[in-house]
């Protein structure tokens, strides 16, 4: 290969890599963060929805609304906030839309999930056999719109040598990151549906004996520090709530009363 051909190949590679990283150079600075406040309500009944997950996928974190559906979170004006709650459709709202509202406390309306149950057909879990007698494998469990454009699963480090552009795009592409974040959120929501059977407000009230504002405050404390696995048993949950109740009462007793 001549020096001229090497230079041309280098220029082409530079342009390809530049295109891969285009659009992923948005910088976020602490001084740009704003305090975002709002309230989540039911789209149909207009009632407040408590304990809704308020997520910022960019930082893989967030907060939760209180019993009246209100929340406050630090975010960059370029962020988009995702609201997730059981029995409601997920909703994504740009931060700029919330902070630019002139109607006082911004209301986020979630749509209830209504499912029409059709006839259910039960089949075995084994592979099907077509008319030619060739076994047919199971269909992928990941929805087609959430599958990676580059790899069927997380690529090994050797892929960086055999297919460097795809390897770089898998870890730097905004779309690829969003797909993985969405799959993680779906998995977390399924886990929460199972976990909520043994861990919920009624269980916390039964174990603690608290009511009203004290119960709401203690439930937020439990949500922050329970540290329970999603497959925890009823015994494990109640034992942990009792431990947290002792910590909670001790913490409250040490708090200084407000000065008059």
N, C-alpha and C positions, 0 to 999 in steps of 0.2 A: 504494500500500500504506500503510495507517495505521500509526501508531506502535505501537498495540496488536498488530497483526499482526506487525510487525518484532520485537517483544519475544518473542512466542510462537515465531516461527521461530528466534530466537537460542537460546531455552531448549531447543528440540528438537535443534538442532545441537550444543549443549553436551552433552546426554545421549548423543547418538550417538557423539561423539568420546570421551566418558568411557568408554563401553562398549568402544570399540576399544582403548583403552589399559589396560583392566582386566586384571589378571593379568600385566602386563609390567613391574611396578615393583619386582620383587625386587632388592634391592641386595646387592652382594657387597663385603666389606671385607677388606683384607689380613690383619688380625688374626684373622679367622675361619677362615683357611686351616688345614687339617690335613694331616699327612703320612700318605698312604694307602699301605699295603704289602700285597702279596699274591703269589700264585703261580698261574699258568695251567697247567691240566692237560687231558689228553684225557679226555673223558667215558667212553669205552669202555675204553681201556687203562690209564687213571690215570697215564700217563706225562707228564712235563713237556713243555711246548711252548715252544720258544725263539723269540725274535725276533717276538713278537706285538705288533701296534700297540695301544697303550693311549691312547685319544683322549678328550678332553673337548670336545664340540662347541661348548660355550658360548664357549670361547676359541680354537676352531679349532686346537688344538695338543695335545701329549701327549708320550709317551715310548715306549719299546720294552722288552719283557722281555729278560733276559739269556739265556744258553744253557740255564739251568736253569728258565726260565719265571718267575723272580722279577722284581718291579718295585717302584718307589717313585715317587710323584708327589704334588705339592702340589695340593689341591683344596678347594673349599668344601663343607661338609657337605650343601648342597642340590644339588650337582652329580650327574650320572649319567655313569659311565664306560663307553665303548664299546670292546669288545675285538674286533679284526679280525685274521684270519690266513688265508692261502691254504689251501684245502681244508677250512675250518671255517666253520660258520655264525656270523654276528656275534652278539654277546651284549652287552646293556646291563644294568649293575648299579649301583644307587644307592650313592653314597658312604656314606650312613648305614648301609646293610646291611653294608658292609665294616668300618667302624670300630667297629660295635657287636658284632662277632663275638667270642665268648668261647672260640673253639676254636684259639687261637694264630694261626698264619699262615693268612689267609683263602684258600681255594682257589676258583678260578673254573674251572668245567668247560666246555669248548667241545665242541660236537657236530660230528663229522666230516660233511662233505658227501658224500652217496652219490647218484650220478646213474645212473638206469636209462636206457640208450640205446635208443631206439626206432628204427623204420625212418625213414630220412631221405629226404625228397622234395625234389629240387632244382628250383627254378623260376628263370626269368629275373627280372632286376631292374626291367624296364620296367613301367609301369602296366598293371593288368589292365583288360579291357574286359568290361562286363556284357552281358547279352542284348540290351539296347537300343542297344548301340554307344556308350555314354557312358564315356569313360575314368574309371577309379577311381584316385584318388591313393594314395600310400603311407601306411600307418598311422603315427601318431606313435611315435617311438622312446622317449619318456618314459613310464614306467608310469603308469596312471591315478591311482594313489594318491599319486604324487609330483608331479602337475601342480598348478600354481597355481590357486587359486580365483578369481583376479582377472585375470591376464594370461597369454597364451600364451607370452610371452617377457619379458625384462627391459623394463619400461616406459620410454618416453622422458620427459624432463622436462615436455614439453607435457601429458602425462597428468595431471600435478598440477593443471592448470587445468580440463581437461575432465572428469576423474573423481577429485576430490581424496580422497574417502574410500577408494576402492580403492587409490589410490597410497600413501596413508599405511599402510593395512593390509598392503600387499605388503612394506613395509620394516620394520614394527613387529610384525606378528603372529608369535607364537612358532611356530605351525604352519608358516607360510610359510618362516621361517628354517630350521626343521628339514628341510623338504623340499629346500631348496637345498643345505644341508650334506650331506644324504644323497646327492644327485646328485653332488656334488663328490667325496665319498668313493668312490662307485661308479666314477667316472671314474679316480680315483687308483689304485684296486685293479686296474682293467683295464690301466692303464699299467704297474703293478708286475709283473703277470703277463708282460708282454712284456719288460720290462727285466730280470727275473730270469733270463731265458734266457742272457744274456751276463754278468750280474753276480750272483754267488752265492758261497757259502762255498768251494766247490771251486775256483772261479776265483781267489779271494783266496789260498787255500792254495798253489795252483800257482805264482802269481806271486811271493808273499812267501817261500815255503818255511818258514813258521812252523807250529807245531803246538801242541796242547794249550791251556793258559791264555793263552799269548802270542798264538795265533791268534784266540781269542775276544776278547781285548782289542783287537787290531788291527782285527778286523771291526767292532766297535762304533765305533772311531775312523773307519773308512772310511764307515760309515753316517751319521756325523755331518758329515763334511766332503767327501764325494766330489763333490758339486756337479754330477753328470752329468745330462744330459737323458735322458728316458725312451727316446729313439730312438738312444742312443749305440751305436756299433759295438763289436765285440770289441776292435779295435785301440785305440779311445779309452778303453775300460774298463781294459785292461791298462796302458796308458800312465799313466792317472790313479792306479792302484793303486801303481805304481812310485814316482810322485811322493809319494804319501801315505806310503809305506814309509820314504822318506828323511826326511820330516818327523817321522814317528813315532819312528824310531830316534834322531834328533837330540833330540827332546823327552825321551825316556827317559834319554838320557845326561846331560841337564842336571838331571834330578830329583835332589834331595838324598836320600841313603839315610836310612831312619828311625833315630832315635837309640835306642840300646840302654839 
